Amino acid sequence: MKSLSKALALALIAPAQAGLRFPCSTLTIQRLDPAVQPGSNPSGHVHHIVGGNAFNVTMTGDVGERATCTTCQMAEDFSNYWTAHLYFKHSNGTYHRVMPTPVQPLLGGSNGAQGGLTVYYTQFDLSKDNLKQQYVRAFPPGFRMTVGSPSATSKAHAGLSYQCMTGGSRGTITNNMPDKPCSGGIFTTHHFPACWNGKDLDSPDHQAHMYNTVSSEGFVNAGACPSSHPVRVPQVTFETTWDTTKFNSLWKSGDPNPFVWSYEGSGFGTHADYMFGWKGDSLQRAMNKSECFYDGCGSIKKQAMSEANKCTVKDMVGEQTDGWLTALPGH
């Protein structure tokens, strides 16, 4: 299953289905990063953030126990998920924020999502869970990790990708920004490693406590975990659709790609952050359910997206990140 479109199609018709898939509406867009730059207000660049309302400048301990609401469809998931934000850079040197739009299709009563991204937790791949051969352990409270690096200038590893959408078709998976206007927007994917050292909730670079054994794109099972990182955890994935269509008319023929991340580095620098915050044993219950898709066969409480959309956090930075800007925030 080299492309998500094929994988998802197979999952929808296959008799055996596995993993969780659900939308989270946008919680906030701010220059904060409690995983990489805890205590820094503001952080280096703007992030698009979804999930629980415990999100703050610094986050330690059991996030799920502090949050009181979440923008995610799964009502017991108070985790936070975030990526850099996409901007359009005009030929006159100004910048404008590109808004995310809900990833399609919206399944399982999740209509009404606003912006945001879609989250996956898979045990094996999208068609089976393989639980009899491979036990999947949920993350412990306080766990966090990142994938990718804003300083990257070449492909780091499989799982960080772009697709140039045409209508509802996602298009070919690539490792860098599209080189032509995309009539359906730009689709980005961030796959996290699935092997944990079983000891550390974090590491100095926020990645060394994890190990990536995936070598191809799409929803494929990670290879066997090494002895240094022996614990198999859920394979976490974010998907985001960026609505670049309103800027396509400003992309002059022959000009290079005008879309930049909020750190304005290479497209290879795409990255994402994950802060675990599921309540109690809710994620483990879902991972223990065999051959279920979307909501763990009812093992997790869901909420209407109209309720999820009420969840907010305050603006802790107090700077303009939208409209036409003469520079990216922090630059």
Kinemage of the C-alpha trace (Angstrom):
@kinemage 1
@onewidth
@group {chain A} dominant
@subgroup {mainchain}
@vectorlist {calphas} color= white
{ca met a 1} P 0.000 0.000 0.000
{ca lys a 2} L 2.201 2.751 -1.312
{ca ser a 3} L -0.347 5.543 -1.127
{ca leu a 4} L -2.762 6.522 1.571
{ca ser a 5} L -5.630 6.743 -0.921
{ca lys a 6} L -5.187 3.076 -1.839
{ca ala a 7} L -4.672 2.065 1.770
{ca leu a 8} L -7.777 3.882 2.967
{ca ala a 9} L -9.839 2.475 0.129
{ca leu a 10} L -8.743 -1.030 1.043
{ca ala a 11} L -9.508 -0.404 4.688
{ca leu a 12} L -13.018 0.743 3.872
{ca ile a 13} L -13.898 -2.416 1.927
{ca ala a 14} L -11.788 -5.042 3.679
{ca pro a 15} L -13.555 -7.401 6.104
{ca ala a 16} L -10.828 -6.782 8.697
{ca gln a 17} L -9.999 -3.235 9.672
{ca ala a 18} L -7.621 -1.907 12.290
{ca gly a 19} L -6.587 1.267 14.048
{ca leu a 20} L -8.111 4.585 15.025
{ca arg a 21} L -8.837 7.444 12.633
{ca phe a 22} L -10.495 10.661 13.770
{ca pro a 23} L -10.453 14.432 13.151
{ca cys a 24} L -9.394 17.145 15.586
{ca ser a 25} L -10.471 20.737 14.914
{ca thr a 26} L -7.990 23.573 15.271
{ca leu a 27} L -7.439 24.490 18.941
{ca thr a 28} L -5.139 27.479 18.455
{ca ile a 29} L -2.494 28.969 16.167
{ca gln a 30} L 0.336 30.463 18.199
{ca arg a 31} L 4.104 30.720 18.447
{ca leu a 32} L 4.424 28.162 21.252
{ca asp a 33} L 6.201 24.791 21.461
{ca pro a 34} L 6.077 23.118 24.904
{ca ala a 35} L 7.846 20.013 23.582
{ca val a 36} L 10.953 21.559 21.989
{ca gln a 37} L 11.013 24.988 23.665
{ca pro a 38} L 9.216 24.608 27.017
{ca gly a 39} L 8.984 27.885 28.928
{ca ser a 40} L 9.667 30.013 25.841
{ca asn a 41} L 6.952 32.552 25.127
{ca pro a 42} L 7.115 32.995 22.240
{ca ser a 43} L 8.845 30.028 20.617
{ca gly a 44} L 10.769 30.210 17.356
{ca his a 45} L 7.925 29.852 14.863
{ca val a 46} L 4.144 29.574 14.544
{ca his a 47} L 2.416 26.219 15.081
{ca his a 48} L -0.988 24.844 14.180
{ca ile a 49} L -2.228 23.041 17.308
{ca val a 50} L -5.146 20.683 17.980
{ca gly a 51} L -6.339 18.654 20.961
{ca gly a 52} L -6.839 19.293 24.664
{ca asn a 53} L -7.093 22.611 26.471
{ca ala a 54} L -4.178 21.813 28.819
{ca phe a 55} L -1.926 23.123 26.028
{ca asn a 56} L 0.402 25.731 27.508
{ca val a 57} L 3.875 27.283 27.349
{ca thr a 58} L 5.188 24.445 29.529
{ca met a 59} L 3.560 21.021 29.857
{ca thr a 60} L 4.688 18.321 32.288
{ca gly a 61} L 3.084 15.344 33.991
{ca asp a 62} L -0.288 13.843 33.109
{ca val a 63} L -1.764 16.168 30.489
{ca gly a 64} L -4.945 14.121 30.221
{ca glu a 65} L -5.825 14.675 33.872
{ca arg a 66} L -5.483 18.488 33.617
{ca ala a 67} L -7.465 19.073 30.430
{ca thr a 68} L -11.219 19.620 30.595
{ca cys a 69} L -12.061 19.583 26.881
{ca thr a 70} L -10.605 18.558 23.530
{ca thr a 71} L -11.095 19.540 19.891
{ca cys a 72} L -10.779 15.858 18.901
{ca gln a 73} L -13.722 13.621 18.087
{ca met a 74} L -12.495 11.038 20.606
{ca ala a 75} L -13.740 12.579 23.854
{ca glu a 76} L -11.179 10.735 26.000
{ca asp a 77} L -8.221 12.028 23.976
{ca phe a 78} L -6.787 15.192 25.545
{ca ser a 79} L -3.440 14.836 23.757
{ca asn a 80} L -1.982 17.718 21.790
{ca tyr a 81} L -0.824 17.419 18.217
{ca trp a 82} L 0.926 20.204 16.315
{ca thr a 83} L 2.913 21.053 13.199
{ca ala a 84} L 4.543 24.147 11.756
{ca his a 85} L 2.031 26.415 9.992
{ca leu a 86} L 2.017 26.923 6.237
{ca tyr a 87} L 2.293 30.431 4.730
{ca phe a 88} L 2.105 31.883 1.229
{ca lys a 89} L 5.013 34.160 0.296
{ca his a 90} L 3.983 36.819 -2.212
{ca ser a 91} L 6.401 37.988 -4.898
{ca asn a 92} L 6.396 41.390 -3.134
{ca gly a 93} L 7.930 39.772 -0.036
{ca thr a 94} L 4.834 39.696 2.197
{ca tyr a 95} L 3.369 36.569 3.811
{ca his a 96} L -0.158 35.270 4.419
{ca arg a 97} L -1.222 32.321 6.549
{ca val a 98} L -2.699 29.325 4.689
{ca met a 99} L -5.649 27.795 6.527
{ca pro a 100} L -6.117 24.058 7.014
{ca thr a 101} L -9.374 22.443 5.988
{ca pro a 102} L -10.786 19.147 7.326
{ca val a 103} L -9.257 16.035 5.786
{ca gln a 104} L -11.778 14.088 3.725
{ca pro a 105} L -13.586 11.810 4.120
{ca leu a 106} L -15.083 12.732 7.500
{ca leu a 107} L -16.227 9.387 8.870
{ca gly a 108} L -18.146 8.026 11.842
{ca gly a 109} L -20.298 11.085 12.514
{ca ser a 110} L -17.386 13.533 12.455
{ca asn a 111} L -18.975 16.123 10.162
{ca gly a 112} L -18.515 19.649 11.425
{ca ala a 113} L -14.767 19.553 12.041
{ca gln a 114} L -13.198 23.006 11.642
{ca gly a 115} L -9.723 23.237 10.134
{ca gly a 116} L -7.518 20.935 12.157
{ca leu a 117} L -5.977 17.649 11.140
{ca thr a 118} L -6.757 13.935 11.145
{ca val a 119} L -5.007 11.567 13.557
{ca tyr a 120} L -4.327 7.851 13.170
{ca tyr a 121} L -3.205 5.270 15.721
{ca thr a 122} L -2.500 1.955 13.993
{ca gln a 123} L -1.339 -1.345 15.465
{ca phe a 124} L -0.087 -2.858 12.186
{ca asp a 125} L -1.597 -1.276 9.067
{ca leu a 126} L -5.063 -0.189 7.951
{ca ser a 127} L -6.325 -3.659 7.044
{ca lys a 128} L -5.341 -5.771 10.066
{ca asp a 129} L -4.006 -5.343 13.603
{ca asn a 130} L -1.887 -8.513 13.952
{ca leu a 131} L -2.349 -8.366 17.731
{ca lys a 132} L -1.747 -12.107 18.207
{ca gln a 133} L 1.799 -11.702 16.908
{ca gln a 134} L 2.554 -8.133 18.015
{ca tyr a 135} L 1.277 -6.562 21.240
{ca val a 136} L 0.948 -2.772 21.109
{ca arg a 137} L 1.498 -0.813 24.326
{ca ala a 138} L -0.111 2.597 24.793
{ca phe a 139} L 2.058 5.553 25.747
{ca pro a 140} L 2.377 6.423 29.462
{ca pro a 141} L 1.334 9.788 30.974
{ca gly a 142} L 3.943 12.483 30.367
{ca phe a 143} L 5.143 10.957 27.092
{ca arg a 144} L 6.046 13.224 24.171
{ca met a 145} L 7.978 12.939 20.903
{ca thr a 146} L 8.736 14.808 17.712
{ca val a 147} L 9.427 13.738 14.139
{ca gly a 148} L 11.395 15.675 11.525
{ca ser a 149} L 13.493 18.797 12.000
{ca pro a 150} L 13.043 22.376 10.722
{ca ser a 151} L 16.770 22.495 9.960
{ca ala a 152} L 16.675 19.507 7.573
{ca thr a 153} L 17.783 20.214 4.005
{ca ser a 154} L 17.417 16.703 2.586
{ca lys a 155} L 15.118 13.712 3.082
{ca ala a 156} L 15.471 12.405 6.637
{ca his a 157} L 13.400 9.210 6.505
{ca ala a 158} L 10.162 7.813 5.117
{ca gly a 159} L 6.894 9.107 6.492
{ca leu a 160} L 7.210 12.879 6.053
{ca ser a 161} L 5.499 13.714 2.800
{ca tyr a 162} L 3.534 16.036 0.546
{ca gln a 163} L 0.839 15.444 -2.046
{ca cys a 164} L -0.459 17.882 -4.659
{ca met a 165} L -4.222 17.436 -4.565
{ca thr a 166} L -6.430 17.661 -7.649
{ca gly a 167} L -10.014 17.932 -6.527
{ca gly a 168} L -10.473 15.053 -4.081
{ca ser a 169} L -7.511 13.068 -5.409
{ca arg a 170} L -4.425 13.267 -3.216
{ca gly a 171} L -1.877 12.641 -5.957
{ca thr a 172} L 1.642 11.218 -5.858
{ca ile a 173} L 3.552 11.133 -2.566
{ca thr a 174} L 6.683 13.311 -2.645
{ca asn a 175} L 9.251 14.379 -0.059
{ca asn a 176} L 9.232 18.099 -0.855
{ca met a 177} L 6.796 20.899 -1.639
{ca pro a 178} L 4.852 20.653 -4.922
{ca asp a 179} L 6.421 22.512 -7.829
{ca lys a 180} L 3.116 23.550 -9.405
{ca pro a 181} L -0.236 24.958 -8.202
{ca cys a 182} L -2.487 22.310 -6.653
{ca ser a 183} L -6.182 22.702 -7.488
{ca gly a 184} L -7.220 20.754 -4.378
{ca gly a 185} L -4.640 22.105 -1.932
{ca ile a 186} L -1.443 20.666 -0.445
{ca phe a 187} L -1.770 17.496 1.633
{ca thr a 188} L 0.891 16.785 4.269
{ca thr a 189} L 1.544 13.618 6.291
{ca his a 190} L 3.683 13.016 9.371
{ca his a 191} L 4.301 9.401 10.446
{ca phe a 192} L 5.947 8.952 13.855
{ca pro a 193} L 8.250 6.048 14.857
{ca ala a 194} L 6.620 3.045 16.547
{ca cys a 195} L 9.502 1.701 18.675
{ca trp a 196} L 10.131 3.087 22.180
{ca asn a 197} L 13.020 2.408 24.561
{ca gly a 198} L 10.466 1.681 27.273
{ca lys a 199} L 12.105 3.995 29.804
{ca asp a 200} L 12.193 7.651 28.836
{ca leu a 201} L 9.153 9.882 28.460
{ca asp a 202} L 11.317 12.274 26.445
{ca ser a 203} L 14.949 12.693 25.352
{ca pro a 204} L 17.211 15.735 24.851
{ca asp a 205} L 16.436 15.893 21.118
{ca his a 206} L 12.851 14.606 21.687
{ca gln a 207} L 13.522 11.742 19.269
{ca ala a 208} L 16.298 9.497 20.637
{ca his a 209} L 13.908 7.606 22.935
{ca met a 210} L 12.119 6.469 19.752
{ca tyr a 211} L 13.356 4.416 16.788
{ca asn a 212} L 11.989 4.381 13.246
{ca thr a 213} L 11.869 1.065 11.382
{ca val a 214} L 9.655 2.192 8.488
{ca ser a 215} L 11.442 2.469 5.141
{ca ser a 216} L 8.573 3.115 2.705
{ca glu a 217} L 5.736 5.620 2.411
{ca gly a 218} L 2.120 5.009 3.331
{ca phe a 219} L 0.395 3.056 6.085
{ca val a 220} L 2.703 0.062 6.297
{ca asn a 221} L 3.689 -1.834 9.406
{ca ala a 222} L 6.939 -0.773 11.042
{ca gly a 223} L 9.650 -3.420 11.027
{ca ala a 224} L 10.717 -5.314 14.144
{ca cys a 225} L 11.865 -3.096 17.005
{ca pro a 226} L 15.568 -3.301 17.962
{ca ser a 227} L 16.769 -4.359 21.414
{ca ser a 228} L 17.611 -0.732 22.222
{ca his a 229} L 13.964 0.280 21.628
{ca pro a 230} L 12.037 -2.959 22.213
{ca val a 231} L 8.561 -1.637 23.039
{ca arg a 232} L 6.069 -1.486 20.180
{ca val a 233} L 3.739 1.503 20.566
{ca pro a 234} L 0.926 2.716 18.279
{ca gln a 235} L 2.033 4.153 14.968
{ca val a 236} L 0.834 7.764 15.222
{ca thr a 237} L 0.166 9.726 12.041
{ca phe a 238} L -1.086 13.264 11.337
{ca glu a 239} L -2.699 14.297 8.050
{ca thr a 240} L -3.425 17.924 7.113
{ca thr a 241} L -5.061 19.485 4.061
{ca trp a 242} L -3.824 23.045 3.488
{ca asp a 243} L -6.201 25.202 1.415
{ca thr a 244} L -3.677 26.763 -0.938
{ca thr a 245} L -6.233 27.205 -3.723
{ca lys a 246} L -7.010 30.874 -3.026
{ca phe a 247} L -3.344 31.740 -3.619
{ca asn a 248} L -2.864 29.788 -6.865
{ca ser a 249} L -3.697 32.816 -9.020
{ca leu a 250} L -0.806 34.674 -7.341
{ca trp a 251} L 1.695 31.941 -8.260
{ca lys a 252} L 3.283 33.382 -11.381
{ca ser a 253} L 4.161 30.941 -14.128
{ca gly a 254} L 7.803 29.923 -13.951
{ca asp a 255} L 8.259 31.071 -10.359
{ca pro a 256} L 9.412 28.569 -7.716
{ca asn a 257} L 6.995 27.225 -5.101
{ca pro a 258} L 5.758 30.225 -3.049
{ca phe a 259} L 4.522 28.232 -0.044
{ca val a 260} L 6.780 28.174 2.998
{ca trp a 261} L 6.576 26.792 6.505
{ca ser a 262} L 6.493 29.205 9.434
{ca tyr a 263} L 10.215 28.595 9.989
{ca glu a 264} L 10.888 29.405 6.289
{ca gly a 265} L 13.401 26.633 5.750
{ca ser a 266} L 13.484 23.768 3.277
{ca gly a 267} L 10.380 21.716 2.614
{ca phe a 268} L 12.423 18.785 3.912
{ca gly a 269} L 12.202 20.468 7.321
{ca thr a 270} L 8.545 19.552 7.794
{ca his a 271} L 8.076 18.300 11.360
{ca ala a 272} L 5.461 17.493 13.991
{ca asp a 273} L 5.095 17.211 17.771
{ca tyr a 274} L 3.037 14.823 19.898
{ca met a 275} L 2.100 15.200 23.575
{ca phe a 276} L 0.241 12.164 24.950
{ca gly a 277} L -2.907 12.954 26.937
{ca trp a 278} L -5.446 10.126 26.750
{ca lys a 279} L -7.538 9.653 29.895
{ca gly a 280} L -6.751 6.583 31.975
{ca asp a 281} L -6.499 3.379 29.939
{ca ser a 282} L -8.672 4.601 27.048
{ca leu a 283} L -5.990 4.329 24.361
{ca gln a 284} L -4.881 0.901 25.582
{ca arg a 285} L -8.504 -0.293 25.436
{ca ala a 286} L -8.705 0.795 21.817
{ca met a 287} L -5.369 -0.797 20.901
{ca asn a 288} L -6.485 -4.082 22.492
{ca lys a 289} L -9.610 -4.252 20.336
{ca ser a 290} L -9.084 -6.666 17.462
{ca glu a 291} L -10.034 -5.816 13.883
{ca cys a 292} L -11.689 -2.462 14.573
{ca phe a 293} L -11.384 0.824 12.724
{ca tyr a 294} L -12.080 4.488 13.536
{ca asp a 295} L -13.366 4.277 17.106
{ca gly a 296} L -12.083 1.014 18.612
{ca cys a 297} L -15.453 -0.711 18.094
{ca gly a 298} L -17.088 1.576 20.619
{ca ser a 299} L -14.374 1.183 23.260
{ca ile a 300} L -13.851 4.975 23.284
{ca lys a 301} L -16.428 7.668 23.937
{ca lys a 302} L -16.958 10.013 20.982
{ca gln a 303} L -18.325 13.546 20.922
{ca ala a 304} L -20.041 15.593 18.232
{ca met a 305} L -17.658 17.953 16.480
{ca ser a 306} L -20.030 20.791 17.374
{ca glu a 307} L -19.074 20.094 20.996
{ca ala a 308} L -15.382 19.646 20.188
{ca asn a 309} L -15.352 23.022 18.429
{ca lys a 310} L -16.260 24.777 21.690
{ca cys a 311} L -12.885 23.873 23.209
{ca thr a 312} L -10.418 26.785 23.242
{ca val a 313} L -7.288 28.122 24.930
{ca lys a 314} L -6.328 31.744 25.433
{ca asp a 315} L -3.902 33.649 23.223
{ca met a 316} L -0.715 33.461 25.287
{ca val a 317} L 1.587 35.247 22.835
{ca gly a 318} L -0.462 38.206 21.662
{ca glu a 319} L 0.958 38.736 18.186
{ca gln a 320} L -0.537 38.933 14.729
{ca thr a 321} L -0.083 35.721 12.729
{ca asp a 322} L -2.688 36.263 10.002
{ca gly a 323} L -3.362 38.819 7.291
{ca trp a 324} L -0.591 40.117 5.058
{ca leu a 325} L 2.619 40.300 7.101
{ca thr a 326} L 5.921 41.945 6.200
{ca ala a 327} L 7.775 39.071 7.914
{ca leu a 328} L 6.979 35.714 9.435
{ca pro a 329} L 6.366 35.931 13.203
{ca gly a 330} L 9.697 35.482 14.941
{ca his a 331} L 11.739 36.461 11.870
